[in-house]
Amino acid sequence: MAGRFRFTLLSRWVLLAFVLLPIHRSSSSGTVQVDARGTRKVCQVVGEFDRQRNVPTVNVTETRFKFWGSDLGASFEHKGKLYVLFGDTHPSGGLARARDADSIAVSNTTNPQDCVRLSFLTEPDGGFRQLQIPGVYSGAFAVPTGGFSLDGRMYILASGDNRERRNIGRSVLARSDDDGHSFRYLYDISRDRMVHVAPVPVPAGQVPDLPVSGGAGLLLWGSGDFRRSDPHLAFLPADAVEQPGALRHFAGLDPVTRSPRWSADEADSVPLFHQPCLGELSAGWNPFLSKWMLLYTCGGPRASTILRTADKPWGPWSAPETLVDPAEQDGECGFISGGRPPQPSQWTRFIRFSRRCPAVSDPHTPSTPGEAYGPYLISRFTQGEPGRSSTIYFLVSTWNPYTVVLMQTRLRVAAGGRVVQDVAPVAPRP
C-alpha cells in the first residue's frame, strides 16, 4: 500500500506548490488600485502590550517566550502550518540570548481577523530559540528573508556577513531537516543584486517561459545594496534547489519575441523597473486579481511600504502605490511613533474634554521616528472576489515601537488603467 503513494521528490514538491499557489495563465482586464479607505492595522503581533490600543497583544511574547521586541516576519507554508521568520529579536532581561538573535514561530491561524497566533520555537529555559546558520553571521541587520518547503524539508534564505550598522554582504540558502530547530548552510545565493531575497514556489506548467522544461521551481525576487537598489528576478528549478549552478537570472526581454531571457551569470541580470530605493520585499500571486504582487520597503530615513502589480513575474509592473506611510500613521493616535510627544486630540461633538493619545514609543527611544518596513505578504490570508477585488494581509515592522503589526489592504480592479513601467529589451547575443 505504501508504494502506491510514494511520490518522487519533484512530484511531491509540485503537488505542494500547486496547493499553495493556484496560478492561472489569464490576466485581469484592468490594473489594480489600492482602496484608500481599505488599509488598516488588524493587530500587533509581537511584544507584550499594544500601547496604541491599551491592551495586551495576542501573543504576549515577554510572558510566553521572553522577548520584548522583534521585527520582520517572512512567512511560508511547511507541513500544513505557517512558519514565520523574525529578524533581530531582543530578549527580556535575564534571558541568555544575543541581543540581535533571530527567531522562528509557527501558526495554525487561518482567519486573519484573529490576528496571527504564534508559538515560537523555544529552548529548555522557556525562552525563544535562536535561529542560526552555522558559519553565517546572524547579528544586527543579518536576518532571514524568506523560506519554502520541499519534500518535507525546510529551506530558508538569509542575509549575512554585515558589520554592525553597515550594509549586508551576501544572501545564503540553508536547509533544516527538523522543522526549523537547526539549519545547515548550503551555498551563497548572491553577493550583488540578490542579497535580500523573497522566494515564491511555482508549480509545473503554471508560469510560461521559465528557463526549465515544465517550470516547477522557485521564483526569487531580490534587491541588492540596502534601500539603494532596483529589484531583480531569478529562478531556481525544483529538482536542483541544492545545486548553486542551477540558478538563472532574468536578463531582460528578447526584442523580437518579447520572451524573457535567462542567464547563469548574475552580471547579465537587469532590473524589473527603476526605483533605486528597495530594501526588504515579498512577492506573491493573487488568484482573485490574476496578478503578481510585489511589496517592498522604499527609502529612508522614514521608509514606506509600496505595492506594484504585474501579469507576469518580470512585468511590466504597475506604478507604485503606497500602502503604509509612517507620516500618516504617527498622527492622531496612530501606531507608529513620530519621534515627538503625543498631542491632544481634536474636540468632537460627543467628547467635551481633550484627551491625549497614548505614547506608542518605546520608553528608551522617545525621540526616534518610526518607519513602515519589512512588508511580508501572508498568502494564506488572501481573500477576494474574482476579477473585481481582493483583500491582502501582510506584516509590517514599525521600528518605534520596535514591533510587528498585521495589516490589511483592499485592492480593486480598475478597468481601462494603464501600465506605466516596462522591462527594457536586450539585444540578442551573437
C-alpha positions in Angstrom: 0.0 0.0 0.0 2.8 2.4 0.9 4.3 2.0 -2.6 1.3 3.3 -4.3 1.6 6.7 -2.5 5.3 7.1 -2.8 6.0 10.2 -5.0 9.3 11.4 -6.4 10.9 14.4 -4.8 9.9 16.6 -7.7 6.3 15.4 -7.9 5.7 15.9 -4.1 7.1 19.4 -4.4 4.9 20.2 -7.4 1.8 19.0 -5.6 2.6 21.1 -2.6 3.3 24.2 -4.7 0.1 23.6 -6.7 -2.0 23.6 -3.5 -0.3 26.8 -2.2 -0.2 28.8 -5.4 -3.0 28.2 -7.8 -1.7 30.3 -10.7 -3.7 30.8 -13.9 -2.4 31.9 -17.2 -5.2 34.5 -17.9 -4.7 38.0 -16.6 -7.3 40.6 -15.4 -8.6 43.2 -17.8 -7.5 46.2 -15.8 -4.9 47.5 -13.5 -5.1 47.2 -9.7 -5.7 50.1 -7.4 -5.4 50.4 -3.7 -8.6 51.4 -2.0 -7.6 54.5 0.0 -10.1 53.5 2.8 -9.2 49.9 2.8 -5.8 49.9 4.6 -5.8 49.4 8.3 -4.0 47.7 11.2 -5.5 44.5 12.3 -3.4 43.8 15.4 0.1 43.9 16.9 1.8 40.6 16.5 4.8 40.6 18.9 5.6 42.4 22.2 3.7 42.3 25.4 1.4 45.3 25.1 -0.2 47.2 22.3 0.2 50.8 23.6 -2.0 52.3 20.8 -5.0 50.2 21.9 -4.1 49.9 25.5 -4.5 46.1 25.5 -2.1 43.1 25.8 -1.1 41.6 22.4 -2.5 38.3 21.4 0.9 36.6 21.7 2.3 38.3 24.9 5.8 37.4 23.9 7.5 38.6 27.1 5.4 36.3 29.2 5.4 33.3 26.9 8.8 33.5 25.0 10.9 36.0 27.0 11.5 38.7 24.4 10.0 42.2 24.3 10.5 43.2 20.6 11.4 41.9 17.1 10.9 42.9 13.5 10.3 41.5 10.0 8.2 38.3 9.7 8.7 36.5 6.4 6.2 33.6 6.2 5.9 30.4 4.3 3.9 27.1 4.4 5.5 23.9 5.7 3.7 20.6 6.6 0.4 22.4 6.7 1.5 25.1 9.1 2.5 28.7 8.7 6.1 29.4 9.7 7.2 33.0 10.3 10.8 34.1 10.4 11.6 37.1 12.5 14.6 39.4 12.5 16.6 40.9 15.3 14.8 39.7 18.4 15.5 41.5 21.7 15.4 39.2 24.8 13.9 40.1 28.1 16.2 40.9 31.0 17.9 37.8 32.4 17.5 35.7 29.2 20.8 34.5 27.9 20.5 35.3 24.2 22.3 37.5 21.8 20.6 40.9 21.7 20.1 40.7 17.9 19.3 37.0 17.6 16.7 35.9 15.0 13.7 33.7 15.8 11.2 31.4 14.2 7.5 30.8 15.1 4.7 28.5 14.0 1.0 29.3 13.5 -2.2 27.4 12.7 -4.2 30.6 12.2 -6.5 30.6 9.2 -8.7 33.7 9.9 -6.6 36.9 9.8 -9.2 38.7 11.9 -8.0 36.5 14.8 -4.5 38.1 14.4 -1.6 35.7 13.9 -1.4 33.4 16.9 2.2 32.3 17.2 4.2 29.6 19.0 7.9 30.4 18.9 10.4 27.6 18.9 11.9 27.6 22.4 14.8 26.3 24.5 14.6 24.4 27.8 14.7 27.7 29.7 11.4 28.7 28.1 12.9 31.5 26.0 12.8 31.7 22.3 15.2 29.5 20.3 17.8 31.5 18.3 17.7 30.9 14.6 21.3 30.3 13.5 23.0 29.1 10.3 26.5 27.8 11.3 29.2 29.8 9.6 26.9 32.7 8.7 26.9 35.9 10.7 23.5 36.4 12.4 23.9 39.6 14.4 22.4 43.0 13.9 20.8 43.5 10.4 21.6 40.0 9.3 18.2 38.3 9.1 16.1 35.6 7.4 14.3 36.9 4.4 12.1 34.0 3.2 11.5 30.3 3.2 9.9 27.4 1.4 9.1 23.7 1.9 10.4 20.9 -0.3 10.0 17.1 0.2 9.4 17.5 3.9 12.5 19.7 4.4 12.5 23.4 5.3 14.7 25.8 3.4 15.3 29.4 4.3 17.1 32.3 2.7 19.0 34.8 4.9 21.2 37.8 4.6 24.5 37.8 6.5 28.1 38.9 6.9 27.4 42.5 7.6 29.3 44.6 10.1 27.4 46.5 12.8 25.3 49.3 11.2 26.7 48.6 7.7 25.1 47.1 4.6 24.6 43.3 4.4 27.2 41.4 2.4 25.5 38.3 1.0 22.5 36.0 0.8 22.6 32.3 1.6 20.4 29.2 1.3 20.1 26.9 4.3 18.2 23.7 5.0 16.5 22.2 8.1 15.6 18.6 8.5 13.9 19.1 11.9 11.3 21.7 11.1 13.4 24.8 11.9 15.2 23.7 15.1 18.5 23.6 13.3 19.9 24.6 9.9 22.9 23.9 7.8 24.4 26.2 5.2 24.1 25.1 1.6 25.6 27.9 -0.6 25.6 31.6 -1.3 22.8 32.9 -3.5 24.4 36.3 -4.2 26.8 39.0 -3.1 25.5 41.6 -5.5 21.9 42.1 -6.8 20.0 39.4 -4.8 21.1 40.0 -1.2 17.5 40.4 0.2 15.6 37.5 -1.4 11.9 36.7 -1.4 11.1 33.2 -2.8 7.7 32.0 -4.2 7.2 28.4 -5.2 5.6 27.8 -8.7 4.1 24.5 -9.9 4.9 22.9 -13.1 3.3 24.3 -16.2 1.7 27.3 -14.4 4.1 30.1 -15.4 5.1 30.1 -19.1 8.6 31.0 -20.3 10.6 29.9 -17.3 14.1 28.6 -18.0 13.5 24.9 -17.4 11.1 22.4 -19.1 8.0 22.1 -17.0 8.7 25.2 -15.0 8.5 23.8 -11.5 10.7 25.7 -9.1 11.2 28.9 -7.2 10.8 32.5 -8.4 13.2 34.7 -6.4 12.7 38.4 -6.3 15.7 40.3 -4.8 17.3 43.6 -4.0 21.0 44.4 -3.5 22.5 47.4 -1.7 20.2 48.0 1.2 17.5 50.6 0.2 19.6 51.7 -2.7 18.8 49.2 -5.4 16.3 48.2 -8.0 14.5 44.8 -7.9 15.8 41.8 -9.8 14.4 38.3 -10.5 15.9 34.8 -10.7 14.6 31.2 -10.9 15.8 28.0 -9.2 14.5 24.7 -10.6 12.7 22.4 -8.1 14.9 19.4 -8.8 18.1 21.4 -8.4 17.5 23.5 -5.3 20.7 22.4 -3.7 22.8 23.0 -6.8 24.2 26.5 -6.8 24.9 26.4 -10.6 21.2 25.9 -11.3 20.2 29.5 -10.5 19.1 31.5 -13.6 18.8 35.3 -13.6 16.3 37.3 -15.6 18.3 39.1 -18.3 15.6 41.1 -20.0 13.2 40.5 -22.9 14.1 39.4 -26.3 13.4 42.5 -28.6 11.7 40.4 -31.2 9.7 37.7 -29.4 9.3 39.6 -26.1 10.0 36.4 -24.3 12.2 36.5 -21.1 15.9 35.7 -21.4 17.7 33.9 -18.6 21.4 33.7 -17.7 23.6 31.8 -15.3 25.7 35.0 -14.9 24.3 37.4 -12.3 26.1 40.2 -14.2 23.5 39.8 -17.0 20.6 40.4 -14.6 18.5 43.5 -15.5 16.2 45.5 -13.1 12.5 44.8 -13.3 11.9 48.6 -13.0 13.8 51.6 -11.9 13.2 52.7 -8.4 16.6 52.5 -6.6 15.3 52.6 -3.0 14.4 48.9 -2.3 15.1 47.2 0.9 13.0 44.3 2.3 10.5 42.8 0.0 8.0 40.0 -0.5 6.0 38.7 -3.5 3.0 36.5 -4.3 0.4 35.6 -6.8 -3.2 36.9 -6.2 -5.6 34.4 -7.8 -8.6 36.8 -7.4 -7.0 39.5 -9.4 -4.8 37.3 -11.6 -1.8 39.5 -10.7 1.6 39.1 -9.3 2.2 41.4 -6.3 5.5 42.9 -5.1 5.5 44.6 -1.7 8.7 46.4 -0.7 10.3 48.9 1.6 11.4 52.1 -0.1 13.7 54.8 1.0 14.6 56.3 4.3 15.1 57.6 6.9 11.4 57.1 7.3 10.7 54.2 4.9 7.3 53.5 3.4 5.7 50.3 2.2 5.0 50.2 -1.5 2.9 47.9 -3.8 3.2 47.1 -7.5 1.4 44.5 -9.6 2.0 42.7 -12.9 0.6 40.0 -15.1 4.0 38.2 -15.4 6.7 37.8 -12.8 9.1 40.0 -14.8 6.5 42.7 -15.6 5.6 45.1 -17.0 4.9 46.4 -13.5 2.3 49.0 -12.5 3.1 52.4 -11.0 4.0 52.3 -7.3 1.2 52.8 -4.7 1.9 53.5 -1.1 0.3 51.0 1.4 1.7 52.3 4.7 3.2 55.8 5.1 4.7 56.3 8.6 3.9 60.1 8.4 0.2 59.3 8.1 0.3 56.7 10.9 2.0 58.8 13.5 -0.8 61.3 13.6 -3.9 61.2 15.6 -3.4 58.3 17.9 -1.5 56.3 15.3 0.6 53.1 15.8 3.9 54.5 14.6 5.9 56.9 16.7 6.6 60.3 15.1 9.6 60.9 17.5 7.7 63.6 19.4 5.4 63.7 22.4 1.7 62.9 21.6 -0.6 65.8 21.1 -4.1 66.4 22.3 -6.9 65.1 20.0 -9.4 67.4 18.4 -12.7 68.2 20.1 -15.7 66.3 18.8 -19.4 66.8 19.3 -19.6 63.8 21.5 -16.5 64.3 23.7 -16.4 67.5 25.7 -12.9 67.2 27.0 -9.4 66.9 25.4 -7.7 63.6 25.7 -4.1 62.7 24.9 -3.0 60.0 22.5 -1.1 57.1 24.1 2.7 57.2 23.9 3.3 54.4 21.5 7.1 55.0 21.5 9.4 52.6 23.2 10.4 54.1 26.6 14.1 54.2 25.7 13.7 55.8 22.3 11.1 58.7 22.7 12.8 60.9 20.1 13.2 58.2 17.4 10.7 58.3 14.5 9.2 55.0 13.4 9.1 53.5 9.9 6.9 51.1 7.9 9.4 48.5 6.6 9.6 44.8 6.0 6.2 44.2 4.3 5.8 40.4 4.2 2.7 39.1 2.5 0.8 36.2 4.1 -0.6 34.4 1.1 -2.9 32.0 3.0 -4.9 35.0 4.2 -5.6 36.5 0.8 -9.3 36.9 0.1 -11.4 38.4 -2.7 -14.0 38.4 -5.5 -12.6 37.1 -8.7 -11.9 39.8 -11.3 -13.2 42.6 -9.0 -11.4 43.0 -5.7 -9.1 41.4 -3.1 -8.1 41.9 0.5 -4.5 41.1 1.2 -2.8 40.8 4.6 0.9 41.5 5.4 3.2 42.1 8.3 4.9 45.4 8.7 7.6 46.5 11.2 7.5 49.9 12.8 11.0 50.4 14.3 9.5 52.6 17.0 7.8 50.9 18.7 10.1 48.0 17.9 7.4 45.6 16.9 5.5 43.9 14.1 1.8 44.6 13.1 -0.6 42.7 10.9 -2.1 45.0 8.2 -4.9 44.5 5.7 -5.4 46.4 2.4 -8.2 46.2 -0.1 -7.3 46.2 -3.8 -9.7 46.6 -6.7 -9.5 46.2 -10.4 -9.8 49.5 -12.4 -10.7 48.6 -16.0 -9.0 50.7 -18.6 -6.0 51.5 -16.5 -2.5 51.6 -18.0 0.8 50.0 -17.1 3.4 52.7 -16.8 6.7 50.8 -16.3 8.1 48.2 -18.8 11.1 46.0 -18.8 13.8 47.1 -21.3 14.5 44.6 -24.0 18.0 43.3 -24.6 19.7 42.7 -27.8 20.2 39.0 -28.8 23.7 37.6 -28.1 25.8 36.9 -31.2 
